[in-house]
Each structure stands twice: as structure tokens, then as C-alpha cells.
Amino acid sequence: MIRLRRSMIQGLDVPSPTPEAVRDALQNAVKLEHATIPVYLYGLYSLVPGNNVAIGEILQSVVIEEMLHMTLASNVLNAIGGSPQIDKPGFIPTYPGPLPGGVDSSLSVALAPFSMTQLETYLSIEEPDDPLQFPTLALAEPSITIGEFYTKISKAIGILGNSIFVNPPRNQIGPELMEESIVVTDVPSAQQAIKTIIEQGEGTHTSPEEVVGPGYAHYYRFMQIKKQHLLVKTPGVPPGYAYSGAPLSFDPGPDGVYNVPPSTAPSLALDNFNYTYTSLLGALHDMFNGQNTNVQFNRALGLMMSLKGQATAMLAGIPNPAAPVGPSFVYQPVNPETPTAVLASA
């Protein structure tokens, strides 16, 4: 289970939180939601096309919802007068390392091809407070779970009330652009957006199913891979669900997962990937800050497709089969193919 420093909620866990404290916490939330996406994308890209299809579908569905959660956190932040800060080097975590705000002794998250070992990382990221048969590790440093982090934000917004919301609403990404997104205008809509983030990641205390959306919470989607069977309802058999559905197998061989070295050597292909990734952050920054929202949304979609194509080519060893390369997801604001002389004269 990922545990977060209590400093992530500094200024919230008090009788009279300030709007500034809530905005700071929401910026941390945007950063945290993004930090999981490269980890899951690397696993998705590492699957050889046509194999491990069910696992790829699970990973892709989780990535889409992490993007939704990043959007919802940005919507809430914009609704209370903040501005999501995305297009900057410090927004990206260092891999391997803790997620933003993570306690030092907690899990170190690395970029790696999909494996049963990497699956344990996914499960640790998404693990709720009380999953069945999965104990919580005691930590010496005071900490909170991701769910508790969001609950504190929601409670602080409730205390501050509707007076902190900008009128008219600004820079909102609604369901017309992103399915299941929520336009945030007041306390109820902000708390509903936060509730969606919590329950899509962890489920509820009584069910593994999402309250918003047709699937299971992320933790239980990933657990299907570990159990090698789909999770299905079992009426009359406590607790009402079982990993007894259709088999879900994993092929770890070269036909199932690209074999790449754990460390990535510098290359033009890698620089190009990171430039595209940084351009994507720029598009998302502009979109979440109300700059040509529809244009930037379509630009972001195109960049995401380009990222996938570049990553799978590198992992497959194109153009050099003897030296496959994995994506590193680092900030690369300058096009590596642009000559220095051109940049100097620009």
C-alpha cells in the first residue's frame, strides 16, 4: 500500500482550512495521479501486440481512468481559483523512486516491462485500506493512504463552502470531452468528483465495483491477473464475488513481453519519445488551463497515439534489434532533431 506524508494535507486537517491549503493539496493530487500513468503505460507498451490481450485491456482501462482522475482533480482545482501546473520538469517524478508525497520507507516505483513482479507494484499503488486477505504494513512515520488524502481534501472543501468557488465556472473539462468527467461548480459537485477518484481506485468498503463506471476498482482489476481468473459475482456465497471466472493467463516469454534492459541508454529515439511526452504535458497544461480546450484535447489524443507507436518500436528493437530501448518519461522540452544553430537564431 502506498502511504503518503501527512505534509500532503498540511493546512487541511484543522478546524478552519484555507483555500490556499486546498489548492496546494489539489496540485499535489494532480501530480500524484499523473505519476502512476508512465508506470502503467510502460507495462502496456511492453506487451507484444496480439498477446496477453486481456492484460493489455486491463492496463489500458486503468490508464484511461487515471487520466480521468487527473482531469477531475484539475477541475476541482480550477473551480476554486487555482491553476494546474503540469508543463514543468518538477511535475514528473524520478523513476525508480517513491510516488509524489510518498513516505521514504514505502514502495519504490520503477518503470519496467509487465511481469508478475511489476504487477505487485501496481497492486501496492492501488491497494485500499482493507482489501480482503491483504494486511496493512505498520510504518513508524505518521502517514495517510491515498484515499485518506482525498477524503481530507473533500472535508476541507465542505468546511469552506460554496464561497470558495469561482463564478462563473472556469476551465472545466466535461463529459462531452472525457466520459464520466464532472463539471465542478460547488461543494456537491467537487465532492462527487473526489468520490469518483477514490472509488474507481479502491472500490467501496462493501464492493469491488466502481460506483461511477461499469468495471471493478483498479486494485481488483489487477488482482484478476494475479489470481489468473476474472472476478465474478457469486450470489449467495460470501462475500458475493470470487476469482472464479474465465482464465486469465500471462505469457512472460519473448512472444508475450518485449525483453528490454532495466536501464535505458541515451538514444535519439528515446529523446524523440521524451520530446513527444513533454509536448503531451504541454497540451494537457494548456487544456486544463482553458487555452483552446478542444484543440488541445485533440492534440493530446494525437500525441498519445504517437507515444504508443514510438514506445512499441523502441521496445521491439526498431531500428536496432540487438539494442531494444524502453521509454524513460523525462522532461525534454527541446526537439532533439532541431539543430543548435536554428535554436540559437530563433
N, C-alpha and C positions, 0 to 999 in steps of 0.2 A: 504494500500500500504506500502511495506517495503521501508523505507528510510535509506540510508547509510551515514555514516560520510564522510565529504569531505576529511578526512585524508586517506581514502581508495585510493584516487587519488593523494596523496602528491607527488609532483615532476613531475606529468604528465601535469597538467593544466598550463603549462608555454611555452614560445616560443621555448625553447630548452630542451626537456625532456632527461633524461639519460637512457641508457639501464638498469641500476640498478633499477631505479624507475619503469620501465615497468615490470621487473621481479618480484619486490615486489608486484605490483598490480596483476599480474597473479597468484602468490602464494595465495593471498587473494581470487582471483576468484575461484581457485581450492577448497579452504576451504569453500567458500560460497556455491558452487554447491553441495558439499558433505553434507552440513548442512541440506539441505532440505530432503535428502534421508531417514534418520531414521524416520522423521516425517510422510512421505508418506508411508513408509514400515509398521510402526505401524498400520496405518489406514487399509492398505491392509491385514495384518496378522489378524486383529481383526474381519474380516468378516467371518462368519461361512461358510465353504465350501458348495457350491451348492445354496447359497442365495446371494442376492444383486450382482449378477454376472456382470451386466453392470457397476456397480460402481467399482467393483474389476478390470475390464478390463481397465477402465479409470485410476485408480491409478497405475496399473502396467505399462501402456503405458507411464505415466509421469515419473515414476521411471527410466525406460529404457532410456528416453531422458535426464534425469538429469545425468545419468551415462555417456551418450554421451557428455554432456556439460562439465563434469569433465574431460573427455578424451580430448576434443578439447582444453580446457584451458591448460592442461598439454602438448599437442602437441605444442601449441604456445610457452609455457614457455621453453620447450626443444629446440625448433627451434632457440631461441635467446640466448642459452647458459646457461639457468637455469636448475634446478633440482627440480621437485615437491617433497615436504616434506609432507608425508602422515602418515607414521608409527610412530606417537609420540602422547603423551597424549593431548598436546595443540591443536592438529588438530581438536578434537571433541568439539563441543560447549556444554555448560551446558544447559540441559532442566529441567524445563522451563527457558527461557531467550531469549534475542534477537539473531537474526542470526549474524554471524561474521560481524563486522563493522556497525551493526545497531545502529541507534540513540536511546538513552536511553528511550525516550518517545514513541518509536514505539512499534509495536506488540511484545508481549512476546509469544514465540513459545513453545508449550508443546507437549510431547508425550502422545497420548491419542487414545482410540478406535475411529473408524469413527462415526461421528454424524453430524447433521446439524450445530451444534456449531463449531465443528472442521473443517467442510467444509469452514466456514468463515475464518479460519486461512489460509487454502490453497489458497483461493481467494485473501486474503491480500498479501500473498507471491508473487503470480503470477500477480497481478493487474498491467496493463500497465499504462502509463501516462494519457491516456484519454479514458478509457472504456466508452461505452455508458451508461449514467444514473448512473455513479458511480463517484462522486466528489472526488477530491484530498484534503486531510486534510492539512491545513497550520500548519507548525511547526516553533517554534521560533528558533531552532538551524539550521544553514545552513546545507543543506543535498542534496543528489542526489538520484535518483532512480537507480535500478539495471541496467536498460537499459542505463542510462547516464554513469554509471560506465564503462560499456563495451565500450561505444562509445568513452570515453576519452582514453581508452587503445588503441583502433583501430586508433584513430587520432595520438597518440604519436608514434605508430609503423610506420605510414605513414610518419611522420616528420623525424624519424631516418633513414628510408630507408632500402634497402636490405643489407647494410654493417653490420647490427647487427645480421644477420642470420648465423648460423654455417654451414660450408660447408666441407664435405657432411652432409646432414640432419642426425639428431641423435634421437634415441629413439622415433620413431613415431608409433602410433597405427593407422593403415589404415583401409579402408573399408573391407579388407579381414578378419579382426577380429571383427570389430564393424561396422555394417551397418550405412552408412551416415557419418562416420568419414572422416576427411580431413587430408591428409599428408601436413604438413606446411613446406614450403621451402623458402618463400619470402613474401613480403608485400601483394600481392593479395591473396595468399592462407591463410595467417594469418587473414586478414580482412574478408575473406569469412567464416572462422571458427567462428570468433566472431559474424558475422552477423547471422549465423545459431543459435547460443546460444540465441541471442536477439529475433529473430523472432519465434523460437519454443516456447519460454516462453511467449512472449507478442503479437505475431502476428505483422502485419504491421499497419500503420495508416489508411489503406483503407480496410483491410480484416482480418477476424479472422483466416484465413487459414495459415498454415505454408508455407514458401517458399521452405524449404527443408523438405520432408516428406509428407505423404498423409493426415494427420489429421489436426485438429484445434490446435491453440496455447493452452498452458496449461490452461490459465485463462478461456477460452471459453469451454474447455472440462469440467472443474469443474462447470462452470455456468450451464451446462446442468443438473447437479444433483439438483442444487438449483431451477431451473425452472421446473424440473420434466418432461422435454421433450428434445429430441435430437434437436440440432441446424441443420437446413437445409437451403439450398438455396431457395430464393423466388424471382425468376426473375420478374422484373417489379415492385416490391414492395420495396421501400426504407427501410432500407439500403442494401437490397439484401439478407438478412438472417433473420431467425426467429426461436425462440424456439417453433416450432410447429410440430416437427417430432413425432416419436413414443414415447409413455410414458416411463419415466424412474423413477420408483418408488424406495423408500427406506424403507426397513423393519427394524425398530430400535429395535425390540423385541429380546428376547433371542434366537430365531431361526435365526436371521439375523446378530447379532453382539454379540461377547463374552462380558460378563459383568465382568470387572475387576476393582479392586480398583484404585483410582487415584495415590496412592503411592505404590511403589513396595518394599516389604520386602526382605532382603537378602535370597538367597537360592542357593543350588548347581546348580539347573537348570539354574538360572539366571547367575551365574558365568560361567557355560559352554557356555551359549549363548554369553556372552560378550567376552569370550576367542575366540570363533569362529569368532565373529565380528572383534576383534583385529587382528586375523590371516588373515582375508579378507583385512584389511587395509595394512597389511604387503605384501600380494600378489600384491595388486594394486600398492604399493610403488615400489616394485621390477619391476613390469611390466612397469610402466611409466618411470622407470629409466634404461630400457634396459637390465635387468638381466633375461635371459631365458624367453623372452617375451611370446612365445607360451605356454610354460609350466606354467607360472604364470597366463596367461589368463584362461587356463583350470582349474587351481587350484582355481582361483577366482570364476568361474562358480560353481564348486563343493561346495565351501564354502557358496555361496549364496543359493543354494538348501538346504544345511544343516541348515542355519539360518532360512529359512522359516519353515522347519519341526520342529525345536526346539521351535520357537516362537508360532506356532499354537498349539503345545502340551501344552505349559505353559498356554496360554490363555484359552484353553479348560479345564484346571484344571487337567491335567495329570502330576503326578500320584495322586494328591490330589484334587478331585472335589470341596472340600469346600474352597480351597485356590488357585484360579487361579492367575497367575503371568504374568505381562506384561514386555516386553523387555525394558531395560534401556539404551542400547547403550553407555557403558562406556569402557574406556581403561582397558583391562585385559590381560596383556602380559604373565602371568604365568598360565599354565594349572591347574585349581583348583583341579583336581584329582591326580596331581603329589605330592607324599609325600615330606614333607620338607626335610627329610633326604636325599632323592635322589637328590634334588636340591642342597643341601649343598655339596654333594660329586661329583657333576658334574663338 
